[in-house]
Each structure stands twice: as structure tokens, then as C-alpha cells.
Amino acid sequence: MNQKDVLWQPASERITSSTLSRFQAFVEARNGCKFDDYGSLHRWSVTELAEFWQSVWGFTGVRATREADSVLVDAERFPGARWFQGARLNYAENLLHRQGSGAAIIGRLENGDRRELSWPELHTQVALAAAALRESGVQRGDRVAGMLPNVPETIVAMLAAASIGALWSSCSPDFGVSGVLDRFGQIQPKVLIACDGYYYNGKSIDCTDKVSEVASQLELNATIIVPILGVPADGAVSWPSYLQAQQADSGGAPDLYFEQLPFDHPLFIMYSSGTTGAPKCIVHSAGGALLQHLKEHQLHVGLGPKDVLFYFTTCGWMMWNWMVGGLATGATLVLYDGSPFYPAADTLLDIVDEEGINVFGVGAKYISALEKQGLKPSKTHKLNSLRTVLSTGSPLSHESFRYVYRDVKKDVCLSSISGGTDIISCFVLGNECLPVYEGELQCAGLGMAVEVWDEQGQSVKENKGEMVCVKPFPSAPVGFWNDPDGQRYHKAYFGSYEGIWAHGDYAEFTRSGGMIIHGRSDAVLNPGGVRIGTAEIYRQVEKIEDVLDSVCIGQNWDEDVRVVLFVVLKEGAELTDELSAEIRGAIRRENTPRHVPAKIVAVTDIPRTRSGKIAEIPVRKVVNGESIDNTESLSNPEALAQFKNLPELQI
């Protein structure tokens, strides 16, 4: 990489005072070794897996009543490797260890409501909720489901379930009835905790009828309603009453008992997108989620106990689980529920200043939208507290990288990160001790043996290919729900290469040691047999001022595949021959003639998943006349209708 591509270089003081540097010194002293740079530390971490993860355990101070007899058993089996055998711990106990009166959670809603829970208050709330769940018959191994917005009660309910050893599963309240039942119907929860409604884009959305219908089709011991709008809900107990009953019975806050459980005891049930069928129920372990999040938060993000962490997310996206794990480091969490652009486009930036946020996480689309709206936060906001910006959901474009350093803040570590629900963490992410290069994810995560493989299953260093992980890691799922022989689990991740995790990203390593992700493997375009990542096209389209959004797919045509680009234009703009030529020219200049779309079509909306990702596969299926099994994972499924039988695509 040329020096001109470096957008940010950490100051030497930041590097020497970083948690990563302290961890490196800890490992060097413990093992009598010396690392010259991050690359050598990473190579050691994936060569000496057991020693690395034991070092993370010790350095981050995992709380356990029993240490492991063996850190890694059957390391050659993937899947099948077992971690920290014999250890006993509780996830909730590790997130609730901080003492003192500082804020643990600050909850903010779109309507301006703000609430704060101190660490003692959070502990008390979890104790009351855990006692109430036990009273409702919840035991170790049972499921507790949350159909909730991103509010403090959601975290309290999850921690209460985890303290018992129950499994927590959540989804956003904007799902339809069938979408909720597609998920919760598979796992048969004992208790449903839902909201009476939520606020979004200036509107109050009543959920009471939907909750009643969902509850009527599940065999529940109890349905609890968290009052957000204050709408009466028939046949359900309100959350305050649910907790107050325990306070009355015990004459105060009951004791909080933390069940001591194996490292691989199930904690979270999460769901695949479900765009190709019923969502897969992905089961994650308490120990795996805890240890990975401690590693990522402390060693990669540099999160500390005095920091304030924010991520714009819903409770149906794994970034909610990732964010909540920040409590284990003792950080304060700022939650926000509502539209990020209401009442104004800079709403979240206002919150950065008001709450003193140090680590600010958003989707890549959010950053792009700020630029498209012409915002220059460096001129309108102080952002003094802001140290790190995290971006995920889709590849962050070169333009967005430049925008952040030009118009948001010059001295900030901008980390584009990539992982997923499947691993509840990241394969490739940030590092506050490394420079930021335009368009690149900074590094592979410590302990993650990430490689790029070609179609012949060979590791490649300078070419594009399938991103894989060649060795086990603790946060791999313990399995899928209702998959007793593990066949569905094996097919999902190990069907391409036996014993090798294939993640589904089309990527390449860079000379700086970072990575560029070119899109999803299953969305890769293949005109004339040449593989093209969709992100390579989006990167150029985002430069066009009149284009707000786009989706690119391959249309089956004349015994081949042709590239079709759909664009959403700014108000008042038209897809003229001149604009089409500008788009094609931008793509051709920076890529190859094969990247240039055969057709460019204007549409009014682009389908996206509820976590904000472009839904390329459903669009491709509609264009090619294929059926779509499930649209509940889409935030705007109605947008698909405009892609069907388009006359422009018949010639």
C-alpha cells in the first residue's frame, strides 16, 4: 500500500497505553517470547490456540467458580472441538461484576425519553426479574423469548434468564406475526416478554394485537408486557407488576443466584436471515460469547471500564448481543430505539455529545446516508469524547472512509468490522494500534485462523476468493436447534470444505495485512464465467451524486448471466441516458468492462434485511422468476414487487 492510502495513524501514546499492548506484554512474560508486530502476535494466536485463549481468559479476568481441566480438546475436529472442559461459570455474573454507582445503562427513545440504570440498580432489577422467571417455572435449559425494542428492560430480562441457565432469544417488535412465530415457534419458550409498542420515524406503533396473536399460538407459562407506549394489554402482566410482586414477597430485593454452568452451556438462540426458507435457529454458548466479546471489546476496540459504548442496533441483530457484552468490561452502554434520522439526520451525533460516547457503532449505510445528506459533523458537533467509530452490516465504501476523516473527525480509529450471527462476533475487525487504510478492514481477529481460498480449495494471498476459518474458535455455534444429528449445521458451514468453516464472504487480503470484502459469495456475479463481487460496483455507484441507493444482481440471459443495476435516485433526478453513461463510466474506469451493467433500471426502493443489509438474493430471484420462501426477514418486503416482470429486462 502507498502511504497516501493511510487515512489515520495512531499516536505512539495511544499504542503504548492500549489494552492490546498490555495483553502482548502479558503473553510475552507468560510464555517467554517476543512479538515484533501485530502480524507475529496473530500468527502465534492461531498456532497456539489453547495458550492464546487461556491467556485471554486470564488477562480479561473471567469469573468462574471452577477453572478448566483442559482448555481445548479434540482440536483437530472442526466442528467438534471442545473448549474449557470442566470450567464452571455464569454469563450474567460476568456482566454484573462491576460495583459502584456509575451508570451501567442509559436508555434513550426516539420521543426523547431518557432513563438511566446504575450498576446497583441493574443488579437489583436482574435479581427481581430472575426471581419472577423462576416463579413462572423457568429452569435451566428453558427458553425465554423477547419481542422487544432496544431498551434497558431487554437487557435485564436477558441477564435474568442467563443467571438461571435459561436460553434467551429475541427479535425486533417490527416483525410480523408469522415472522415471530417462524422463530419462536421453533424453540417453544416458556415465557414471552414483549412490548406494547414502539416509536419509529415520528409514529407510535401499537403492538398489543400482534403480541396477543403470537402468545395465543405459543404454549406459554406467562406473557409479560413492557410498557413503552402505555397502551393497556389484555391477558398479560405488566413488567413493573411482574417485578414488584417479587419485591413484595421478599420484603425487598431477593438474592440473585448465578447457576454455575459448563463453558459450552447454551445461552443465546439466534436466527439466520430466513430469506431462503424458515430461519435456522443458531445456538451459541455462554462461554464462547463471553470470551470472544471480551477479546474483541478489550483487545481490538480498546474498550475499558470508564468508556461509553453505543451501537445502533435492534434486538434482532447480533450486534445487540455484541454490544451488551460490553458490560463484562464494565463499560456504560447507551441504547437508542427509533429511527436514526428522526427528528433530524444528526440525532445520533447529538447523543454522542450528550452522553460522552467513546465508541460509536453504526451500519455502513448510515455513514453513507450522512454524506448523501451533506452533513459535516466536524463543523456542527464537538465529538470530543469520540475515539472509535465501528461500521458493519455491509462493506464500508472508500468514499465513506474519506468522508469520516474529512467531515466527521480526523483523529478517530474508523474500524470496518465483519463477522455475523453465525459466530456472534467477528472474523475481521479493527485494531486501535494499526493504521487505517482506505477501503480496508484492519486485521483478522486474534485467535481466528482466517484465510482466503480459491475454487480449488487452495489458500491464496493476493487473489480474491472465499473467506474461510481453518481452525476452531470458541464462539462457533454449539449447534442448531432441532438438528439432532448436526447435518444442517454441518451443511451450513462445512459443506464446501470438510473441516473448514466457509463463511460466505468473497474477499481478499491486502499487502498491509488487512482485508477487503467484495460482497457475499452467494451474491457474486458471474458474467462470462468471471466472478465479480457486488461491493466493487456499489463502491463506484456511491460516488454518483444523484444516486441514493442501489442493488446489483445477475440476470439469467442468453445462456449466460448479465449484470443488472437498480438505482434509487434523489428527488427530482431522472435516469437519463447521460446519467446512465455517467454510472457506467465510473464503474468502467475503476473496474473492468465486465463490471459494467448491461441494464440500469430506476426503482423507488431497495429491499433490505431488518439489520440494514441489501437483500440481493431475493431481488435476483424475483428478476429470474424464482419463488421466495420467506420475506419476513425483510424490513420492506413490499419493495420486491417492483422488480417483477420489468419490461426493461425483457430485451
Secondary structure, DSSP 8 states (H G I E B T S, - for coil): --GGGEEE---HHHHHTSHHHHHHHHHHHHHT---SSHHHHHHHHHHSHHHHHHHHHHHHT--EEE--SEEEESTT-TTT-EEEET-EE-HHHHHS---SSSEEEEEEETTS-EEEEEHHHHHHHHHHHHHHHHHTT--TT-EEEEE--SSHHHHHHHHHHHHHT-EEEEE-TTS-HHHHHHHHHHH--SEEEEESEEEETTEEEE-HHHHHHHHHTS--SEEEEE-SS----TT-EEHHHHHHHHHHHHTS--------EETT-EEEEEE---TTSS--EEEEEHHHHHHHHHIIIIIII---TT-EEEE---TTSHHHHHHHGGGGGT-EEEEEES-TTSS-TTHHHHHHHHHT-SEEEEEHHHHHHHHHTT--HHHH---TT--EEEEESS---HHHHHHIIIII-SS-EEEE-EEETTTTEEEEE--TTS-EETT-B-EE-TT--EEEE-TTS-B-SSS-EEEEE-S--TTS-SEETT-TT-HHHHHHHHSSBTTBEEEEEEEEE-TTS-EEEEEEGGG-B-GGG--B-HHHHHHHHTT-TTEEEEEEEEEEETTEEEEEEEEEE-TT----HHHHHHHHHHHHHHS-GGGS-SEEEE-S---BBTTS-B-HHHHHHHHTT---S--TTBS-GGGGGGGTT-GGGG-
